[in-house]
Amino acid sequence: MGMRSKISLPFMVLLVFFFSCKKETNISMLESWKREILATEKAFSELSEKEGVAKAFETYCANDVVMMRNNKLVKGKDGLKAYFSHQTSSSNFKLSWKPDFVDVSSSGDLGYTYGKYQLTYKDSTGAQVQNTGIFHTVWKRQPDQSWKFVWD
């Protein structure tokens, strides 16, 4: 074995070790970011139940949020506030949800969740109505490291 081979083998072993450690670190970071998103999603849903849908959505949306409502796009935080100001009193509506799945980009700046939601309200006759469905939310890390949703 030549001198070059003797130097290359330890170097290659070191490289393999370095990259395998980096992969484990990346996996643990991804899991940490997923937990952050899930905790944010949980706090978002809890605020919706306690203080109303409008308050929760205004609190957890990014300034550049886009929502699809009634087959139309609601754009920006001001648009979101205007949308909710034209809705029936949110005290009549109870919205809760729980994600079934979360994923995050390898860079940790975007993530998404989806799962089931439950909307309960009283109709014009006073009868309680319950709707269920599937939600999908896209989350973006903010400069202060918090997560805000950019798509709902």
Buried (B, 14 or more C-beta within 10 A) or exposed (E): EEEEEEEEEEEEEEEEEEEEEEEEEEEEBBEEBBEBBBEBBEBBBEBBEEEBBBBBBBEBBBEEBBBEEEEEEBEBBEBBBEBBEEEEEBEEBBBEBBBEEBEBEEEBEBBBBBBEBEBBBEEEEEEEEEEEEEBEBBBBBEEEEEBBBBBB
